[in-house]
Amino acid sequence: METRNKLKWLLLLVLTGLSLALVTPEHILKFRKPLPSDKKPITLGLDLVGGLRYVFEVDATKLGGHSVKDAQARAMEVIRNRVDAMGTTEPNIQAEGDDRIIVELPNLQASDQERALDVLQSIAFLEFRMVHPKNSELIRQLFERDQVPPGFSLAVVEDPNQPGQSHDYLRRDYTKDVPGTTNTEATVREQIATFHAPPGHELLLEKHIIAGQTYYEPAFVNKTPELKGENLKSAGYEYDQLNRPYVTLELDSSAKKKFWNLTKRYAEHGSENENPNISRRLAIVLDGNLISAPHLLSEIPDGRATITGNFTFKEVQDLSIVLKAGALPAPIKIVQALVVDPMLGADSIASGKNATLIGCIAVMVFMAGYYFLPGMVANFALIWNVVLLPFALWVVGALLSMLDPSTVGGAISLPTLTLPGIAGIVLTVGMAVDANVLIYERIREEQHLGKDLKAVLSAGYHKAFSAIFDSHMTTIFSAFILFWLGSGAVRGFAVTLAAGIALSLYTSLVVTRMVFNLIENHTHLTRFRMLELFKNIPHINFIGAWKICAIISTVVIVGSWGVLLKRGKANLGVDFTGGTSLSFQFRQKVPVDKIRATVAAAGLKEAVIQYQRETKAGVTTREFLQVNAGFEESKKAVAAITANFQDAGFQLIREDSIGPKMSQELAQKSLLAIGIALLIMAIYVGFRFEFPYAIGAMASLFHDVLVALGVYCALGEQLNLNIVAAILTIIGYSINDTIVVFDRIRENVKVARGRSYQEIANEAINLSLGRTILTTGVTMLSVLALFIFGGGSLRDLTLCLLIGMTTGVYSTVYVATPFVLLFHREKKVVTA
């Protein structure tokens, strides 16, 4: 026995060393100075550090016979080359399914986010096309007749290089968009392509930035390319004599001759020019956008070309990056987007730290104050729960990576820590102590029987084991289902929840027992002092009130769901409806009606606009403007608000966008996940107990889900993936109380003599009442800390958890147990 105890302590030390090694910076482990290339031991999610996350989908209709899977692999390679060239730190690029690619770029400043998207989404399909020989005359005639493409207006701009001279340009004007259409940049380009275009040509726009404003120069360009960029050998950038950046191109040997012949024909004195003294313009078109259209001043025999224009350094750098990295095999479209300002991420880290610290302290103070020495032992195990958590996260991450090879896991690194992941850690702190409460309440009962310390400890752990094991397994099942359902931050919650629960099995059953063995063997202690919630076992006829409670449950469910159904789509966030949710911070408040009118004038007539407040500990910490609009309308909404209310200082701090196809998939997967979770819980309870108990558990969980969803939405909140995560957690946690009562019923049935099932059930509930209140209360302490001090999305998740946990205690007594008794109406008496 002594040798076994020593081995247990040795194992704990080994696990501690491994866990600490995982969070120790690389340079310390290698006894050297830190290097810029060193990876951080803990990778923080976008919601904590800011950045962007895009889910791209390969357009299978444009593959031309190639397989989607091959196109996905090629697109990932191209995107990875582009990201590496941008110099982004700690990017995450992974496949999802057969046609989707997830790209996460953390620590990205707000000013670089739109630039990064342009680089990622560019197909890099380069074409050299000829501009119409009479382009200047055709454009002048249009402008003289005041004819401009839809979505644009005419602008006369003074030439900054030639004072006193001006040029005609087009300017984007959202008030001129075609009514009744979703005017994304792609659809606007399609609309203007045929605008008064001569046969065989299309109208393209070359962008110019003048005095900080964006203008466009139109040009009629031949649809048929003279040369394509498939044979591009290299791309880079240089500076001219005036220190202006430009892009350099070099074609491979197979294309040099073609390019030479092209420039011969259309350069000054070229053979195919209508006027030999006037050279033609060569349009350089990238992904259907006109980059520049310079005059061919002379023939180019060496296959080298330059792209000049009114470019900034970043624009030239990005253009060279996408050209050098190669073209995508097909267009990729955004199906989901998340953009978080780094400032908001820093605030989330601070909130998460405070909530975690307060939650842990509250739980530890309660345990020490209520259970005294055993409470201190539980706190010791809780500390080791936190110390060993990195190792548990690594193991769980490796296991989950087997379920989904696209996830990061199995390598010597930790899963990404997200804000919901922090919530999962805090939640497991409370749930880890639950197991200790079950053990200690069993120990209290054994002490009342007059047993010695060794017998008390042995019986306490033995009798509590089945309830602890079953309750932990059901929560782990929920976490695994949640991992399958979710992505990004939701998966972070699932991983930390599963790791924390699995670890608490070890610390509560093994580590605490190791400490108690030391106390037993090396002290003269004969019993443990503890406070008692109930001095005597209560004798409340819970089952006798089940009909009244059934009426109460019906009223709550019908009432809350009546409100829910009346609200309709207002219950659903963009995760399930599709669209865009934008959050702006501001210096000066602008009336909502004024913002709504401005946004409507930009073509977003159905946008939902409101101010919202974020509170922590009852104090408003931030007020922000929330704008919900259609998918792919974010740029238009941001431009309308920031441009028209510059004095108010509106700044975008978060963007959530999701396409209709993706939102429909998430809604279906959410319903399926909840259904699977309910079914698995019922099967597990049926396997561990018997069929009537499975029916009772299913009825109880179904009741909890209905109440949690109904009340949450009736309070005016919206459903999203975080709330689905909360519902699945409620399913896993709510069954815990039910299992504790069922376990006591099963235990009492074995020793009953001539007693009815109702009496046994009532006694089981009364015997379990103290521990039910304590276990739920301790867990709710940590959840309350998140609710009060977490703020943001943590408040929504924890509000749903608080509703569900409260309902779970109620339903165990008044739903689960009465349903079990329905199957024993004919069995009035139990005999051993």
N, C-alpha and C positions, 0 to 999 in steps of 0.2 A: 504493500500500500504506500509506504514512504517513497519507494522508488517511482511509483506511478505519479505521485504528487510532484516529485522533482522534475519528471519528464514534462508534466503539464506546465510548470513554471518555465522550463527551458523552451518549450514551444511558444509560449507567450512572448518571451524575449526575442526569439527568432522572428516571429511575425511583426513585433514592434520594430525591429531593425529593418526588415523589408519595407514596412510602411513608411518609416522615416526616410529611407533611401529614395523612395518614389517622390518625395516632396523636397528633397535636398537639392539645391542648385548643382548643375553639372560640374562647375569649376571646383566646388568644395570636395566632391567625390573624387576628382582627379588631382587634387592638391595643386592647383594652379590658379592663375589670375583669370577673372571672367573675360570671355571673348564675346564680341557682338553676335557671333553665329550661335552661341549657346541658346538652347531652347529653354523656355520657362517650364519648371516642373508642373505647374498648374495652368492649364489653358482656360481662360475665361471666355464665356460665350458673348455673342454680339450684344445681348441685352445688358451686359455688365461693362463692356469696354467700348461699345459703339461700333459702327461699321455697317456692312450691308450683306444681305443673304438673298440670293436669287435662285429660284428653281426654273431652269430652262427646259423646254421641250423641243426635240428635234422635229422639224416639219417633214413628216414622212411623205407628203405629197410632192416634194421637190427633190427626191432622192434619185430619180431616174434609174431604177432597177437595183440600186445598192440596198443591202439589208439595213434595217434601222439600227441593229446592234453594232454593226461595223461603223455606221455613221456616228453613233454615240461615242465609240472609242476614239475615232479620229477627231471629233469635236472636242473631247476632253483633252486630247494631246495639244490641240491648237490653243485652247483656252489656258491650259497650264503654261504653255510657252509665253503667252501674252501676260499672264499674271506674274510670272517670274521676271519678265522684262520690265514690268512696272515697278518692281522692287517692293511689293507688298509683303509685310511680315506675317508669318504664320497663317498662310491661306489654307483653306480646306476645300478641296475639289473632289467630288465623289459621284458615282453613278447611282441612279435610283430607277429601278425597273429596267426596261429595255430602251427607253427613249427619253429619259430625263437626266439632267445633270444639275447637281447642287453645287453652288459656288458661294463660299463664305469668305469675306475679306474683313477681318476685324481691325480695330484701331484705325479706321479710315476717317479722316476729317471730312466734315460736311462739304467743304469746297471740292474735294476729290471724288465724291461719290457719283455724281452724274458723269464725270469724265470716265470713271472706271466702268460704268455701264455701257457707255459708247464703245469703249475698247473691247469689252467682252462680247457685245452683241453684233459687232460689225462682222459681216460675212467675209469681208476683204476680197470681194469679187471685183477685180480691177479691169477696166475697159478703156481703150483709147478710141474715141469716136470723133467724127468731124462735125463742126458747127455749120449750120446752114450758111451758104455763101452770102445770102442777103439778110442775115440775122439782124443787123443793126437797123435796116430799113423796116423790117417787119415789126420789131419791138417798138420803134418810134411811132409807127402808125397806130399800134394798139394804145400807147400812152396818150397820143393826141386825141384819140376817141374816148379816152378815160375808161378803157376796157382792161380790167385786171382780173386775175384768176380768183375763184371763190376762196374766202378765208384771208384775203390780202387787201391792202389799200395802197394807193400811190403815195410816195414820199419823195420830195425834192430835198436833196442833201448837199450842203456845201462841201467841196473837195478840200480836205484839211491840208493837202500838199500844194494846192493852187488856189489861194484866197481869191474870192470874187467869182470863181467858177463853181457850178453845181451840176449834179447828175441826178437822173431819175432812177429811183429804186422802188422795190416793193417792200412792204412791211407787214408782218403777221398781224392780222386783225380778227380776233375771235368773234367779234360781233358780225362779221361778214361770212361766217361759216354757213354751209348749206344746212337749213333747218331739218330736224328729224333724222340726222345721221350722227353716228359716233365718230367724231372727227379727230382721229389719232393722226400722228404725223404721216403714217403710211397711207391712210385713206385720203388725206389732203394731197399727198404726192400723186396718187392715182387720179384724183379729180382734176389737177392742173396739167397732167401729162398731155391730155388731148385738147387743151384750151387753145383754139385757133391754130393748131399745129399743122404745118404743111404735110402733104403725104410723105410717109416714110420717116417722119420726125416726131419728136416729143418735146414738150417744154420742160426744161430743168432749171433749177435755181442755184446760183452760186452765192454762198453766204459771205457777207462782209461785216466786220465790226468797225463802226465809225463812232468815235466819241462815246464809247461804252454801249452803244445801241446796235441791235442786230438788224441788218438790211439784206435784201436779196436782189441779185442781178439776174434777170431771166435770159435764157438762151434756148433757141430751137436747135436740138441736137439730133443727129441721125440715129435711128434705132439700131442700125447694124454696126457692130464694132469693127474697126479696121484691125485691131489687135487686142488680145486679151492678156491678162497678167499671169497666166498659167506658167509662163516661162521666165518669171521674175527670179533673178539670181540673188540679188541682195537689195536692201533698202537701208537708208540711214538719213542723217541730216547734217547740214553745214550752215555757215553764216555768210552772207554777202558782204560787200564792202561797207554797207551801212549798218552792219551787225543785225540784219534781219534773217531769221531762220528760214530755211527751205528744205524740202525733202529731196534726197538723191535716190535715183533708181538705176539699177544695172540689169539688163536683160541677158539671158544666157545665149550661147552661140547660135542656137536654132532660131532665135527671134531677132538677132541683131540685123540680119539682112532684110527681114520684113520691115523692121522699123526704119532702116535706112531708105528703103524704097518708098515708104510712106512719106517721110520727110522730103525726099526728092520731089515727089509729085505735088506737094502742097506748100513747100517753103517759097520764099520770094523767088520769082521767075520759074516757079514750078510748072510742069507740063500740063497739069489739070486745073490750074487756076483760071477763072474767067478773066481776071485782070492780072497779067503776068507780074505787074509791079506791086500787087497787094497780096500778101501771104494770107493763107487760111488759118483759122483758129482750130486747134486740136483740143477737144474736150477730154479731160481726165475724169472718168466717172468711177466712183467707188460705191458699191452696193446700191446703185441706182441714184446716187447723189452726185451732183456736179461739184467737184473739188476745185477745179480751176479750168480755164479755157484760154491758154496763152496762144499768141501768134507764133507760127513756125517761121522764125527769122532766117534759119539756114538749115541745110540738111545735117543729119546726125549719123555718122557712119559707125561709131563705136558702141552703139547700143546703150548709151548713157543718157539719162534724161533727168530733169528736175521738175519739181512741182512747187511753184511759187505762188504767193498770194498774201492776203492780209492775215497771216497766221501768228498766233502766239507760240512761245517755245513749247508749251505743253501740247498744243494741237499738232505741231510738227513731230514732237516726240511720239505721241500716240499714233499718228498716221504711220510713222516708220515702224512702230511696234507691230501693228496689225498686218502690215504688208510683209514684214520679215517673218512673222510667225506662220504665215500661210493662210489660205482661205478655209473657211468652214465648209464641210461637205454639203451642207444644206442650211437654210435659215433656221435660227433658233428663236423661239418666242418665250416671253416671260409668262409663266403660269402662277407664280407666287413670288412676292417680294417683301422684304423687311429691311427698312433703313432706320438706323438708330443713331442719334447724335451722341458723340463721345461724352458730352457733358451730362446727358441723361443717364448714360451708363455708369459714370462715376457716382451719381446720386443713388443709383440702384445698389451699388456696392456698399455704400455707407448705410443705406437702409437695411440691407441684408445682414450686415455685420451687427448692427444694433439689435435687430430682431432676434438673431441667433443667440447673441450674448445674453440678452434679457430673458429669453425663453429658457436657456440652459440654467441660468442662475435661479430663476423662479422654481424650476423643477427640483433642483438640488437643495434649495432652502426648504422646500416642502418635505422632501424625503428625509432630510436630516432632522427636521423639527417634529415629524410625525412618528418616524420609526426609530429615531435615535441611532444606536450602533448599527443595526441592519441597514438603516437609511444611508449611513456613511459608507457602508460596503457597496450599496447600490450606486452611490455617487462615484466610488472608486471604479466600478465597472463602467459607469457612464463616461468617465474620463477616458478609459481605455477604448470605449466605443468610438470616441472621436479620434484617438491616436491611431487606431487600426483602420479607420474608415478609408484612407487612401488605398491600402492593400485590398480591402473589400471592393472598392470601386473598380480597381484594376481587374480583379478576378471576374466580377459581374460583367464588366465591359467586354472581357475576352469571351465569356460564355454567350453574351448577346450577339457578339460579332459572328458567331457561328450560325445564328438564326438569320442574320442579315449581313452578308459579306461586305456590303458597301459602308458599314459603320466602322468607326475607328475603335478598335479594340484588339486585344491580344498582343500588341506590341508593348514594349516597356514604357508605357506612357499612360496617363490617366485620361478618362473621358472628360470632355469639355464641361466645365462648371457653368451652369446657367442660373438665372434668378429663380425659376421654379425648382431648379436643383437644390438651391439653398433652402427653399421651402421644404423639400423632401428631407433634407438633413435635420431641420428643426422638428419636423413631424416625427421622424424616427427617434429623436431624443425622448419625446414623450412616450412613444410606443415601446421604446426599449425598457423604460421604467415600469411599464404595464406588467411585464413578465415578473419583475421583482415584487410588485404588489401582490400578484397571484400567489407567489411562493410565500411571502411573509404572512398573508392572511391564512394560508394553510398551516404555517408554523404556529401562528397564534392559536388555531384550533387544537393543534397537537399539544401545545403547552397547557391548555385548559384541561386536557386529559391526564396531566401529571407525568408525562414522559420526561426522560432525561434528555440532555441537549443533543446527544448523538442520534437518538431515536427521533427526536423532534425534527432535526435537519433532514434525516433520511426520508421520513414520511412526508415532510413538507415538499421536498423536491420531487419525490415520486408521484404524489397525488396531483401536483400542479403541472406535471410534464405534459400530459395529453392535451390539456386545454391550451398550454403555451404553444406546443408544436402545431396544433391544428389552426390556431388563430394566426400564427406567423405564416404558415403555408398559404392560407387563403389570401393574405395581403401580398405575398410574393406572386401568386397567380395573377392578381390584379395588375401588379407592376409589369409583368411580362406582357400581358394583353395591352397595356398602355404603351409599352415600347413598340409593339407591333403596329398600333394605331398611329402613333404620333411621329413627329420629326422635330429636329431642332431642340428648342427649349423644353418641349413636352417630354421628349425622350430623356433629357437631362433629369427631369423630375422622376421618371420611371427608374432610371439607373440608380440614382441616390436612394430612392425609396427601397428598391430591392436590396441594394448593398447594405443599407442601414438595418433593415429588418433581419436579413440573414446574419449579420454580425451580432445583432442583439440576442439571437439564439445562443451564440457562443458565449457572450459576456454574461448573460443572465443565468445560464444554466451551468457553465463551466467555471468562468472566472470568479463569480461570487462564491461558488462552492469551494474553490481553492482557498479563498480568504477565510471562509467559515471553518475550513479544516484546520487552518493555522490557529484560529481563535479557540477551537475545540481542543487542540493538542497542546497549546502553549499558554493557556490561561485557565483560571479556576472558575470561569463564568458557567453558571448552571441554567440560566434562562435569559431571554431578551425582554427588555422593557420597551413597550410601544404604547402609543395613544390608541384609543378605540373610538371609532365613529359611533358604534352602538354597544353600550355596556352589556346589554342582553339581546339575544336574537329576537328581532321583531316578529310579530305574528299578524301580518297584514294579509287580508284576503284579496290578493291581486286578481286572481282568476274570476272572482265573483263580480268584478267591475268591468269585465271585458266587453259586455254589450254596450255599456255607456261609452266606453272608449272607442268602440267600433263606430258609434254615431259621431263622436268627436273627429275621428280620423276621416270619416266620409265628408263631414262639413269642411275640414281643412283642405282636403284634396279637391273636392268639387269647387270650393270657393277660389282657391289659388289657381286651379286650372281654368276656371271661368275667366279670371283676369288674364291669364296667359293666352288663352285662345282669342280673347278680345283684342289683345295687343298685336296678334298676328306676327308679321315679319319683324316687327319692332323688337321681338324677343331675341332675334338672331344677329350675331355679329358678322363681320365680313368673312370670317372663316367658313360660314355656311351659306351666306347669300351671294358671295362674290362681291367685288368692288374694291374701293380704296378708302382707308381710314387715315386721315392726316391729323397730326397734332402740332400746333404752333405755340411757341411762347411769344410774349409780346411785352412792349414797354407801356403802351397806352391802349386802353380798351376802346373798341369801336362797336357801336350798336349792331346787333345781329342782323336787323333788317337791312342796314346799309351794306353789310358784307354779302347778304343773300342776294341783294339786287345786283351787286357787282359781279358775283359769281354767275348769276343767271344771265347777265349780259354777255358773259364769256361762253355761253352755251350749256351751262350746267344747271338746268332749271329744277332738277330733282335732288339737288344736293341737300343734305341735312346738316345744319350748322348750329352749334351750341357751345356755350362756355361751360367748362367743367372745373371742379376744384379737387385737389388732392390733399387729403388730411392725414396727419400722423399724430397720434396721442390727442386727438380732438382739436388740433391746431391746423389751420389751412397753411400748407407749405408751398403750394404752387397752384396757380390758375392758368389754364391753357385753353386755346380755341380748338374744338374738335370739328372736323369737316369730313363727312362721309359722302363719297361720290362714286360714280361708276368706275369699273375697271378701265385702266389705261387713260384715265382723265386726271391723274395726279399733276402732271406737268401744267396742264391748263389751269387747274385750281390754284396751284402754288404761284404761277405767274400772275394770275388775276389778283390774288390777295396781296402779294408782296409788292407788286408794281403800283397798285392803286392806293395802298395805305402805308406808304414809306415812313411817314412820321410815327406810325404806331409800332414800327419795328418788328413786324411779324417774322419769325424765323422757324422753319420746319425742323422739329426735333425728333419726329418719328413718323414713319410711313409703313402701313401694312396694306399690301395689295394682294389680291388673289383672284384668279380667273374663274369664270363660271364652271368650267369642266372640273377644275381642281376642287372648288367648293362643294360641288355635287359629290365627288369622290369622298371628301372628308366627312360629309354628312352621312353618307351610306356606311362608311367605315366606323363612324362613331356609334350609330345605332347597332351595327353588327357587334362591335366590341362590348357594348353594354349587355346585349343579349347573350353573348358568349360568356361574359363574366358571371351573369346570373345563373346560367346553365351549369358552368363549372363548379360554382359554389354549391349548387343543389346536389350535383353528382358526388362531390367530395364529402358533403355532410351525410348523404345517403350511404356512402361507402364506409365512413367512419362510425356512423350510428346505425340508422335504419330508415326505411322509406318514409314513414310519417314525419320524421325529423327533417328530411329533405324538403317535404312539402311546406312545413312550417318555416324553414329557412328561406325558401323561395318567396313565400307570401310576405315575410318580414322585409326582405331586401327589395321586393317590388314596391312595397309600401314606402320604404325609405327613399327610393329613387323618385317616386311620384311626388312625395312631400318636398324633397330637396329641390327638385326642378321647379315645382309649382310655386313654392314660397319665394325662391330666389328670383324668378321672373316677375312674380307679383310685386316684389320690392323695386321693380323698374330696371333690373339689371339685364344684361345681354349674355346669351350663350356663346361660348367660343371653345376652342380646343382645351384651354386651361380648365374650363368648367367640366368638360368631359373627363379630364384627368381627375378632378375633384370627385365626380360621381363614381368613377371606378375605384378611387381610394375609399370612398364611403362604403362601397360594396364590400371591399376587402376588410375594412375596419369594423363596420357594423356587425358583420358576422361573428366578430370576436366575442362580443357580449353574449350573443346567442349561443355560441359554442360553450362558453363558461356555464351558462344555465343548463344547457343540454347535458353537459358532462356531469353536473351535479345530479340531475334527474336520473341519468343512467346509473350513477353510483348508488343513489338511494334505492332505486328499483331492486338492485341486487340483494339488499338487506331488509327490504320491506316485509312486514307480516300483516296481512289482512287490512291493508290500507288502499284507498282509492288513488287513481292516478292524479286526480285534482289535488288531493292532500299532498302527495309527493311533489307535484309541480309547485304548489304554493310554498312548501317548505324549501325547495331548491331555490326559488326566487328570493325568499327571505334570507337564506344563508348566504346567497351570492350578492345581496343588495349592497353591502358595505364595499366589497371589492369592485362592484360595477360602478358605484359612484366614484370611488377612488381612482380606478384605472381611467375612466372617461375624464374625470376632473384633471388628472395629471396631464393627459394628452392635450386637453383643451387649454391648459396653461400655456403650453408651447405654441399652440395654434393662435391663441389670443395675442401672444406677443407679436406674431407675424401680422395679425389683423390690425393691431393698434400701431405698430411701429414700422411695418413693412411698406405700406403705401402701394400705389400703382396696381399692377396686375396681381400682386400678392394679396391685396385686400379682397379682390373678387374671388380668388381661389379659396382663401381662408373663410370668407363669409359662407360660401357654399359648404365647406367642410364643417363649420360650426353648426349649421342647420342640420346637416346629415348626421353628425355625431349625436346631437341631442335627440333627434328622431330615432336613431339606432337603439338607444337605451330604452326608450318608450316602446318601440316595436318588439323588442325581445320579450318584454313582459306581456304586452297586450295584443300582439299579433302572432308571433312565432309559437309561443307556448299554447295558446288556445287552439291553434290549428293542429298541433300535435295531439291535443286531447280529443279532437274530433274523431280521430281514428281509434280511440280507446273508450268510446261511449259504452260499448257492450262489455268491456273488461272493467267492471266496477271495482274488483278487488285483485290485488297482486299478491301472489304467494311465492315464497322463495323456494 
